[in-house]
Protein backbone atom coordinates (compact mmCIF):
# COMPACT_ATOMS: atom_id res chain seq x y z
CA UNK A 1 0.00 0.00 0.00
CA UNK A 2 2.82 2.42 0.88
CA UNK A 3 4.54 1.56 -2.40
CA UNK A 4 1.42 2.48 -4.35
CA UNK A 5 1.06 5.79 -2.50
CA UNK A 6 4.69 6.69 -3.15
CA UNK A 7 4.43 5.79 -6.83
CA UNK A 8 1.29 7.94 -7.14
CA UNK A 9 3.02 10.90 -5.52
CA UNK A 10 5.96 10.46 -7.88
CA UNK A 11 3.67 10.52 -10.88
CA UNK A 12 2.00 13.72 -9.66
CA UNK A 13 5.37 15.37 -9.09
CA UNK A 14 6.52 14.34 -12.56
CA UNK A 15 3.33 15.73 -14.15
CA UNK A 16 3.68 19.07 -12.27
CA UNK A 17 7.30 19.34 -13.33
CA UNK A 18 6.26 18.73 -16.91
CA UNK A 19 3.64 21.51 -16.78
CA UNK A 20 6.19 23.87 -15.22
CA UNK A 21 8.77 23.17 -17.89
CA UNK A 22 6.13 23.62 -20.63
CA UNK A 23 5.04 27.00 -19.21
CA UNK A 24 8.62 28.16 -18.93
CA UNK A 25 9.21 27.13 -22.56
CA UNK A 26 6.18 29.05 -23.76
CA UNK A 27 7.24 32.15 -21.84
CA UNK A 28 10.73 31.91 -23.24
CA UNK A 29 9.35 31.48 -26.79
CA UNK A 30 7.04 34.52 -26.37
CA UNK A 31 9.95 36.55 -25.03
CA UNK A 32 12.05 35.53 -28.01
CA UNK A 33 9.24 36.49 -30.42
CA UNK A 34 8.77 39.85 -28.69
CA UNK A 35 12.49 40.48 -28.78
CA UNK A 36 12.52 39.56 -32.48
CA UNK A 37 9.72 41.97 -33.20
CA UNK A 38 11.47 44.76 -31.33
CA UNK A 39 14.66 44.05 -33.24
CA UNK A 40 12.91 44.20 -36.66
CA UNK A 41 14.89 46.55 -38.94
CA UNK A 42 13.29 49.91 -39.83
CA UNK A 43 11.10 49.84 -42.92
CA UNK A 44 12.43 52.08 -45.72
CA UNK A 45 9.79 54.40 -47.20
CA UNK A 46 9.64 57.91 -48.65
CA UNK A 47 9.06 60.63 -46.05
CA UNK A 48 8.40 64.34 -46.62
CA UNK A 49 8.31 67.32 -44.29
CA UNK A 50 4.99 69.12 -44.60
CA UNK A 51 5.25 72.57 -46.23
CA UNK A 52 2.62 74.73 -47.84
CA UNK A 53 2.75 74.74 -51.63
CA UNK A 54 0.81 75.64 -54.77
CA UNK A 55 -0.71 72.50 -56.27
CA UNK A 56 -1.85 72.40 -59.92
CA UNK A 57 -5.38 71.09 -60.42
CA UNK A 58 -6.38 68.50 -62.96
CA UNK A 59 -10.08 69.30 -63.39
CA UNK A 60 -12.44 69.31 -66.33
CA UNK A 61 -15.93 70.68 -66.76
CA UNK A 62 -18.81 69.29 -68.85
CA UNK A 63 -20.20 71.46 -71.61
CA UNK A 64 -22.10 71.48 -74.89
CA UNK A 65 -20.40 72.64 -78.07
CA UNK A 66 -22.11 75.51 -79.83
CA UNK A 67 -21.56 77.86 -82.74
CA UNK A 68 -22.60 81.41 -81.92
CA UNK A 69 -22.30 82.53 -85.56
CA UNK A 70 -24.84 80.01 -86.88
CA UNK A 71 -27.09 81.69 -89.46
CA UNK A 72 -30.48 80.73 -90.88
CA UNK A 73 -30.84 81.97 -94.46
CA UNK A 74 -34.19 83.71 -95.01
CA UNK A 75 -35.63 85.01 -98.30
CA UNK A 76 -35.89 88.82 -98.30
CA UNK A 77 -37.90 89.13 -101.54
CA UNK A 78 -40.86 87.35 -103.13
CA UNK A 79 -40.43 85.28 -106.27
CA UNK A 80 -39.76 81.87 -107.76
CA UNK A 81 -36.57 80.09 -106.65
CA UNK A 82 -34.65 79.75 -109.91
CA UNK A 83 -31.31 78.32 -108.83
CA UNK A 84 -29.40 76.57 -106.00
CA UNK A 85 -25.62 76.64 -106.17
CA UNK A 86 -24.47 74.28 -103.40
CA UNK A 87 -24.75 70.71 -102.20
CA UNK A 88 -26.15 70.12 -98.71
CA UNK A 89 -23.44 69.38 -96.15
CA UNK A 90 -20.60 71.11 -97.98
CA UNK A 91 -18.49 73.95 -96.67
CA UNK A 92 -19.37 77.32 -98.17
CA UNK A 93 -17.38 80.54 -98.06
CA UNK A 94 -18.60 83.95 -96.97
CA UNK A 95 -19.98 85.86 -99.99
CA UNK A 96 -20.61 82.70 -102.04
CA UNK A 97 -23.86 82.77 -104.07
CA UNK A 98 -26.28 80.10 -102.82
CA UNK A 99 -29.71 80.87 -104.36
CA UNK A 100 -31.26 82.99 -107.14
CA UNK A 101 -34.81 84.38 -106.74
CA UNK A 102 -35.97 85.80 -110.12
CA UNK A 103 -33.06 88.23 -110.54
CA UNK A 104 -34.30 89.31 -114.02
CA UNK A 105 -37.54 90.61 -112.52
CA UNK A 106 -35.72 92.74 -109.98
CA UNK A 107 -33.18 93.90 -112.57
CA UNK A 108 -36.07 95.20 -114.69
CA UNK A 109 -37.43 97.02 -111.66
CA UNK A 110 -34.03 98.66 -111.16
CA UNK A 111 -34.03 99.78 -114.80
CA UNK A 112 -37.48 101.32 -114.36
CA UNK A 113 -36.40 103.18 -111.22
CA UNK A 114 -33.35 104.52 -113.05
CA UNK A 115 -35.60 105.90 -115.80
CA UNK A 116 -37.86 107.50 -113.20
CA UNK A 117 -34.84 109.16 -111.65
CA UNK A 118 -33.66 110.55 -114.99
CA UNK A 119 -37.15 111.96 -115.66
CA UNK A 120 -37.25 113.58 -112.22
CA UNK A 121 -33.82 115.11 -112.69
CA UNK A 122 -34.86 116.56 -116.07
CA UNK A 123 -37.98 118.08 -114.48
CA UNK A 124 -35.86 119.53 -111.69
CA UNK A 125 -33.47 121.10 -114.22
CA UNK A 126 -36.40 122.76 -116.05
CA UNK A 127 -37.87 124.05 -112.79
CA UNK A 128 -34.47 125.40 -111.76
CA UNK A 129 -34.10 127.33 -115.05
CA UNK A 130 -37.63 128.76 -114.67
CA UNK A 131 -36.93 129.88 -111.13
CA UNK A 132 -33.72 131.62 -112.18
CA UNK A 133 -35.44 133.34 -115.17
CA UNK A 134 -38.34 134.60 -113.04
CA UNK A 135 -35.86 135.95 -110.52
CA UNK A 136 -34.15 138.04 -113.24
CA UNK A 137 -37.50 139.28 -114.59
CA UNK A 138 -38.51 140.36 -111.12
CA UNK A 139 -35.53 142.73 -110.98
CA UNK A 140 -36.81 144.29 -114.23
CA UNK A 141 -40.37 144.52 -112.87
CA UNK A 142 -41.51 142.25 -115.71
CA UNK A 143 -43.16 139.63 -113.41
CA UNK A 144 -44.84 139.76 -110.05
CA UNK A 145 -43.51 138.39 -106.79
CA UNK A 146 -46.25 135.79 -106.82
CA UNK A 147 -44.96 134.29 -110.06
CA UNK A 148 -41.46 134.14 -108.63
CA UNK A 149 -42.76 132.32 -105.53
CA UNK A 150 -44.65 129.80 -107.67
CA UNK A 151 -41.49 129.11 -109.70
CA UNK A 152 -39.51 128.51 -106.48
CA UNK A 153 -42.22 126.15 -105.20
CA UNK A 154 -42.15 124.11 -108.42
CA UNK A 155 -38.36 123.84 -108.08
CA UNK A 156 -38.67 122.47 -104.56
CA UNK A 157 -41.31 119.95 -105.71
CA UNK A 158 -39.01 118.84 -108.53
CA UNK A 159 -36.13 118.41 -106.06
CA UNK A 160 -38.35 116.29 -103.82
CA UNK A 161 -39.33 114.09 -106.77
CA UNK A 162 -35.63 113.55 -107.53
CA UNK A 163 -34.99 112.49 -103.94
CA UNK A 164 -38.00 110.18 -104.08
CA UNK A 165 -36.76 108.61 -107.33
CA UNK A 166 -33.29 108.13 -105.85
CA UNK A 167 -34.76 106.35 -102.82
CA UNK A 168 -36.89 104.13 -105.06
CA UNK A 169 -33.82 103.24 -107.13
CA UNK A 170 -31.84 102.42 -104.00
CA UNK A 171 -34.66 100.18 -102.74
CA UNK A 172 -34.82 98.42 -106.11
CA UNK A 173 -31.06 97.81 -105.99
CA UNK A 174 -31.41 96.37 -102.50
CA UNK A 175 -34.14 93.98 -103.68
CA UNK A 176 -31.95 93.03 -106.63
CA UNK A 177 -29.18 92.18 -104.18
CA UNK A 178 -31.62 90.09 -102.12
CA UNK A 179 -32.61 88.22 -105.29
CA UNK A 180 -29.11 86.70 -105.15
CA UNK A 181 -28.83 84.97 -101.75
CA UNK A 182 -25.19 84.89 -100.59
CA UNK A 183 -23.54 83.24 -97.59
CA UNK A 184 -23.14 85.80 -94.79
CA UNK A 185 -20.58 83.56 -92.99
CA UNK A 186 -18.32 80.63 -93.81
CA UNK A 187 -19.34 77.22 -92.56
CA UNK A 188 -21.19 73.99 -93.30
CA UNK A 189 -24.59 74.42 -94.94
CA UNK A 190 -27.46 72.11 -94.16
CA UNK A 191 -30.34 70.78 -96.21
CA UNK A 192 -32.27 73.18 -98.42
CA UNK A 193 -35.76 73.80 -97.04
CA UNK A 194 -37.19 74.87 -100.44
CA UNK A 195 -36.75 73.15 -103.78
CA UNK A 196 -35.93 75.00 -106.99
CA UNK A 197 -39.07 76.16 -108.77
CA UNK A 198 -41.11 76.89 -105.67
CA UNK A 199 -42.47 80.32 -104.84
CA UNK A 200 -40.83 81.90 -101.81
CA UNK A 201 -42.02 84.90 -99.86
CA UNK A 202 -40.15 87.38 -97.74
CA UNK A 203 -39.36 85.51 -94.51
CA UNK A 204 -39.25 81.99 -95.98
CA UNK A 205 -36.42 79.93 -94.42
CA UNK A 206 -34.06 78.49 -97.01
CA UNK A 207 -31.18 76.75 -95.20
CA UNK A 208 -28.85 76.99 -92.18
CA UNK A 209 -25.11 77.68 -92.19
CA UNK A 210 -23.11 76.50 -89.19
CA UNK A 211 -19.57 77.91 -88.82
CA UNK A 212 -17.23 75.19 -87.55
CA UNK A 213 -14.06 77.19 -87.08
CA UNK A 214 -13.79 78.48 -84.45
CA UNK A 215 -16.15 76.81 -81.98
CA UNK A 216 -17.26 78.30 -78.68
CA UNK A 217 -17.68 76.28 -75.49
CA UNK A 218 -19.68 77.68 -72.59
CA UNK A 219 -19.33 76.01 -69.21
CA UNK A 220 -19.86 76.64 -65.51
CA UNK A 221 -16.96 77.03 -63.08
CA UNK A 222 -17.53 76.34 -59.38
CA UNK A 223 -17.18 79.62 -57.56
CA UNK A 224 -14.00 78.56 -55.74
CA UNK A 225 -12.36 77.58 -59.04
CA UNK A 226 -13.39 80.93 -60.51
CA UNK A 227 -11.95 82.84 -57.54
CA UNK A 228 -8.68 80.89 -57.70
CA UNK A 229 -8.51 81.44 -61.45
CA UNK A 230 -8.88 85.21 -61.03
CA UNK A 231 -6.19 85.11 -58.35
CA UNK A 232 -3.90 83.12 -60.61
CA UNK A 233 -4.47 85.41 -63.59
CA UNK A 234 -3.21 88.46 -61.71
CA UNK A 235 -2.19 90.96 -64.35
CA UNK A 236 -2.73 88.52 -67.23
CA UNK A 237 -5.59 88.82 -69.68
CA UNK A 238 -8.30 86.18 -69.92
CA UNK A 239 -6.97 85.04 -73.30
CA UNK A 240 -3.66 84.03 -71.67
CA UNK A 241 -5.35 81.01 -70.02
CA UNK A 242 -5.00 77.90 -72.19
CA UNK A 243 -8.05 75.65 -72.51
CA UNK A 244 -8.08 72.03 -73.67
CA UNK A 245 -11.19 70.40 -75.10
CA UNK A 246 -11.65 66.63 -74.92
CA UNK A 247 -14.40 65.01 -77.03
CA UNK A 248 -15.54 61.48 -76.05
CA UNK A 249 -14.90 58.89 -78.73
CA UNK A 250 -17.62 56.94 -80.50
CA UNK A 251 -16.65 53.72 -78.66
CA UNK A 252 -16.57 55.40 -75.26
CA UNK A 253 -12.83 56.03 -75.34
CA UNK A 254 -10.95 59.24 -75.91
CA UNK A 255 -11.81 61.29 -78.97
CA UNK A 256 -10.10 64.26 -80.61
CA UNK A 257 -8.48 66.96 -78.51
CA UNK A 258 -8.49 70.66 -79.39
CA UNK A 259 -6.49 73.47 -77.81
CA UNK A 260 -7.85 76.99 -77.46
CA UNK A 261 -8.04 79.82 -74.98
CA UNK A 262 -10.39 81.19 -72.36
CA UNK A 263 -12.12 84.28 -73.71
CA UNK A 264 -14.64 85.08 -70.97
CA UNK A 265 -14.91 84.68 -67.21
CA UNK A 266 -18.06 85.96 -65.54
CA UNK A 267 -18.06 88.57 -62.81
CA UNK A 268 -20.98 87.25 -60.75
CA UNK A 269 -22.00 84.00 -59.08
CA UNK A 270 -25.23 82.32 -60.09
CA UNK A 271 -27.29 82.11 -56.92
CA UNK A 272 -29.07 78.94 -58.01
CA UNK A 273 -25.95 76.89 -58.89
CA UNK A 274 -23.12 78.73 -57.07
CA UNK A 275 -21.18 78.74 -60.32
CA UNK A 276 -19.60 81.36 -62.57
CA UNK A 277 -20.18 81.48 -66.33
CA UNK A 278 -17.12 81.01 -68.55
CA UNK A 279 -16.47 80.39 -72.23
CA UNK A 280 -13.54 79.30 -74.34
CA UNK A 281 -12.86 79.35 -78.08
CA UNK A 282 -11.20 76.53 -80.02
CA UNK A 283 -9.84 76.42 -83.55
CA UNK A 284 -11.46 73.62 -85.54
CA UNK A 285 -10.05 73.92 -89.09
CA UNK A 286 -10.66 70.30 -90.10
CA UNK A 287 -14.20 70.17 -88.63
CA UNK A 288 -13.09 67.37 -86.31
CA UNK A 289 -15.89 68.17 -83.87
CA UNK A 290 -19.39 69.50 -84.49
CA UNK A 291 -21.74 71.74 -82.52
CA UNK A 292 -24.17 69.88 -80.29
CA UNK A 293 -21.58 67.37 -79.00
CA UNK A 294 -21.09 66.95 -75.27
CA UNK A 295 -17.48 67.61 -74.33
CA UNK A 296 -15.24 68.25 -71.35
CA UNK A 297 -13.05 71.33 -71.14
CA UNK A 298 -10.11 71.82 -68.79
CA UNK A 299 -8.03 74.91 -68.01
CA UNK A 300 -4.27 74.48 -67.88
CA UNK A 301 -2.45 76.08 -64.98
CA UNK A 302 -5.40 76.19 -62.57
CA UNK A 303 -3.98 75.83 -59.03
CA UNK A 304 -4.78 75.67 -55.34
CA UNK A 305 -2.55 78.09 -53.49
CA UNK A 306 -0.76 77.70 -50.15
CA UNK A 307 -2.10 74.24 -49.22
CA UNK A 308 -0.77 71.11 -47.52
CA UNK A 309 -0.80 68.06 -49.78
CA UNK A 310 0.60 64.53 -49.96
CA UNK A 311 0.75 62.03 -52.82
CA UNK A 312 -2.57 60.25 -53.08
CA UNK A 313 -0.89 56.90 -52.42
CA UNK A 314 -0.02 58.03 -48.86
CA UNK A 315 -3.66 58.07 -47.72
CA UNK A 316 -4.83 54.99 -45.84
CA UNK A 317 -8.07 54.03 -44.12
CA UNK A 318 -8.18 53.78 -40.34
CA UNK A 319 -10.91 53.15 -37.77
CA UNK A 320 -11.61 56.87 -37.52
CA UNK A 321 -11.50 57.53 -41.26
CA UNK A 322 -8.72 58.56 -43.70
CA UNK A 323 -5.29 58.59 -42.11
CA UNK A 324 -1.59 59.13 -42.75
CA UNK A 325 1.47 58.01 -40.81
CA UNK A 326 3.40 60.75 -39.03
CA UNK A 327 6.90 60.11 -37.63
CA UNK A 328 7.65 60.96 -34.02
CA UNK A 329 11.05 62.04 -32.70
CA UNK A 330 12.28 58.42 -32.60
CA UNK A 331 11.30 57.80 -36.23
CA UNK A 332 8.32 55.63 -35.30
CA UNK A 333 5.14 55.71 -37.40
CA UNK A 334 2.05 57.06 -35.65
CA UNK A 335 -1.37 56.98 -37.32
CA UNK A 336 -3.02 60.38 -37.70
CA UNK A 337 -6.60 60.91 -38.87
CA UNK A 338 -6.80 63.66 -41.53
CA UNK A 339 -9.51 65.70 -43.24
CA UNK A 340 -9.34 65.37 -46.99
CA UNK A 341 -9.77 68.16 -49.52
CA UNK A 342 -9.67 67.98 -53.30
CA UNK A 343 -7.71 65.53 -55.40
CA UNK A 344 -5.33 67.44 -57.67
CA UNK A 345 -3.90 64.95 -60.12
CA UNK A 346 -1.55 62.67 -58.11
CA UNK A 347 -1.84 64.96 -55.05
CA UNK A 348 -4.34 64.78 -52.22
CA UNK A 349 -4.96 68.13 -50.55
CA UNK A 350 -5.34 67.97 -46.77
CA UNK A 351 -7.68 70.33 -44.94
CA UNK A 352 -6.66 69.27 -41.46
CA UNK A 353 -4.90 66.68 -39.31
CA UNK A 354 -1.28 67.61 -40.00
CA UNK A 355 0.76 70.77 -39.48
CA UNK A 356 3.66 72.30 -41.40
CA UNK A 357 7.00 70.89 -40.27
CA UNK A 358 5.71 67.40 -39.42
CA UNK A 359 7.27 64.41 -41.14
CA UNK A 360 4.70 62.33 -43.03
CA UNK A 361 5.09 59.01 -44.81
CA UNK A 362 4.34 59.80 -48.46
CA UNK A 363 5.33 56.45 -49.97
CA UNK A 364 3.33 53.22 -50.07
CA UNK A 365 1.90 52.72 -46.55
CA UNK A 366 1.19 48.99 -47.04
CA UNK A 367 2.89 46.92 -44.34
CA UNK A 368 3.21 49.90 -41.98
CA UNK A 369 1.42 49.73 -38.64
CA UNK A 370 1.41 52.14 -35.70
CA UNK A 371 4.70 51.68 -33.89
CA UNK A 372 6.64 50.56 -36.97
CA UNK A 373 10.17 51.94 -37.10
CA UNK A 374 10.72 53.88 -40.33
CA UNK A 375 13.89 54.48 -42.32
CA UNK A 376 13.12 57.81 -44.06
CA UNK A 377 13.91 57.87 -47.77
CA UNK A 378 14.15 61.24 -49.57
CA UNK A 379 11.10 62.43 -51.53
CA UNK A 380 11.92 64.55 -54.57
CA UNK A 381 8.44 66.09 -54.79
CA UNK A 382 7.37 64.18 -57.92
CA UNK A 383 4.09 62.67 -56.77
CA UNK A 384 3.14 61.39 -60.22
CA UNK A 385 6.31 59.33 -60.60
CA UNK A 386 5.94 57.97 -57.06
CA UNK A 387 2.36 56.84 -57.68
CA UNK A 388 3.34 55.24 -60.99
CA UNK A 389 6.18 53.32 -59.35
CA UNK A 390 3.90 52.01 -56.59
CA UNK A 391 1.24 50.98 -59.09
CA UNK A 392 3.86 49.23 -61.22
CA UNK A 393 5.16 47.31 -58.19
CA UNK A 394 1.62 46.27 -57.30
CA UNK A 395 1.01 45.05 -60.84
CA UNK A 396 4.25 43.05 -60.85
CA UNK A 397 3.37 41.48 -57.48
CA UNK A 398 -0.12 40.62 -58.68
CA UNK A 399 1.24 39.14 -61.90
CA UNK A 400 3.75 37.01 -59.96
CA UNK A 401 1.00 35.75 -57.65
CA UNK A 402 -1.18 34.82 -60.62
CA UNK A 403 1.70 32.95 -62.25
CA UNK A 404 2.39 31.00 -59.03
CA UNK A 405 -1.30 30.14 -58.71
CA UNK A 406 -1.36 28.95 -62.31
CA UNK A 407 1.73 26.77 -61.79
CA UNK A 408 0.22 25.30 -58.63
CA UNK A 409 -3.03 24.57 -60.42
CA UNK A 410 -1.28 22.81 -63.31
CA UNK A 411 0.84 20.72 -60.93
CA UNK A 412 -2.07 19.52 -58.79
CA UNK A 413 -3.73 17.26 -61.44
CA UNK A 414 -0.39 15.63 -62.23
CA UNK A 415 0.22 14.72 -58.58
CA UNK A 416 -3.34 13.40 -58.26
CA UNK A 417 -2.80 11.23 -61.34
CA UNK A 418 0.39 9.77 -59.83
CA UNK A 419 -1.47 8.93 -56.59
CA UNK A 420 -4.22 7.20 -58.53
CA UNK A 421 -1.67 5.20 -60.49
CA UNK A 422 0.03 4.05 -57.31
Residue, then its C-alpha position, 0 to 999 in steps of 0.5 A: x500500500x505504501x509503495x502504491x502511494x509513493x508511486x502515485x506521488x511520484x507521478x504527480x510530481x513528474x506531471x507538475x514538473x512537466x507543466x512547469x517546464x512547458x510553461x517556462x518554454x512558452x514564456x521563453x518562446x514569447x519573449x524571443x518572439x517579442x524580442x525579435x519583433x522589437x529588433x525588426x529593422x526599420x522599414x524604408x519608405x519615402x518621407x516628406x516634411x509638410x510645407x505649404x505649396x501651390x498644387x496644380x489642379x487636374x479638373x475638367x468641366x462638362x459642356x455642350x459645343x455651340x456655334x454662336x455665328x450660326x445663321x439661318x438663311x431667309x428670303x428677303x424678296x418674293x419670287x420663284x426660286x430659280x437656282x441653287x448653287x451648293x450641295x447640302x453638307x458642304x463647306x461654303x465661303x462667306x460671300x458665295x452665291x447660294x440661291x437665285x430668286x428671279x433676278x431678271x424681274x428685280x433687274x427690270x425694276x431697277x431699270x425702271x427706277x433709273x428711268x424715273x430718276x432721270x425723268x425727275x432730274x430733267x424736271x428739276x433742271x427745267x424748274x431750276x431754269x424757270x426759277x432763275x429766269x423769273x428771278x431776273x425778270x422780277x428785278x426788271x419789274x416784268x413779273x410779279x412776286x407771286x410768279x417768282x414764288x410759284x417758280x420757287x415752289x415748283x423747283x422744290x417739288x421737282x427736287x423732292x421728286x428727284x430724292x424720291x426717285x433716288x430712294x426708289x432706285x436704292x430700294x430696287x437695288x437692295x431687292x436686286x441684291x436680295x434676289x441673289x442669296x449669298x452666304x453671310x458667314x463661312x461654314x457647313x450648310x445644311x439641307x435646303x428647305x425649299x426646292x428650286x421652282x417653288x415660290x418663296x415669300x419674304x421671310x421663308x427659311x431656305x437653309x442653315x449655315x453653321x460655322x465650324x471654325x472656331x467653336x465656342x464652349x460655354x461652361x460653368x466654373x464652381x465659384x471657388x475655381x473661378x476665384x482661384x482662377x482670377x487670383x492666378x491670372x493676376x495681371x494677365x488677360x483672360x486670353x492668356x489662359x489655355x483651354x483644352x477640349x476633350x471630345x468622347x470617342x464613339x466607342x466610349x474612349x478618348x476622342x479628338x483633342x483641341x487646344x484653345x483659350x479662355x475668352x470670358x470669365x463671368x463677374x458674378x456667381x449664379x445664386x441657383x448653382x453657385x457657379x460662374x459662367x465662362x467660355x472658351x474658343x477653339x480652332x477647328x479647321x478640319x471640322x473634327x468636332x461638331x456643334x451639339x456634341x457633349x465635351x469636357x473642357x479643362x483649363x491648364x495652370x489652374x492651381x490651389x494656393x498655399x495648401x498642404x498636400x501629400x501624394x494620393x498613395x499616402x492616404x490609408x483608411x483607419x478606424x476613424x477615417x482617412x489617415x496618414x502616418x506621421x513620424x515621431x522624434x524616434x522615427x516611429x510611425x504614428x497613425x493620424x486621422x486627416x480631413x481630406x480636400x480635393x484631389x489634384x492629379x496625383x496629389x491629395x490636398x489635406x484640410x486638417x490633421x497635419x501641421x507644417x514641419x511634421x514628417x509624413x510618410x508619403x510612400x506606399x503605406x502597405x505593411x506599416x502599422x502604428x509603432x513601426x520603425x521607419x527608415x526615411x527615404x528622400x522624396x523629390x516632390x514628384x508625386x506622379x512618378x511615385x504613384x506610378x512606381x507604386x502601381x507598377x510594383x503592385x502590378x508586378x506582385x499581382x502578376x507574380x501571384x497569378x503565375x504561381x497560382x497557375x503553376x500550382x493549379x497545373x501541378x495539382x492534377x499531375x500529382x493526383x494522377x500519380x497517386x491514382x496510379x500508385 
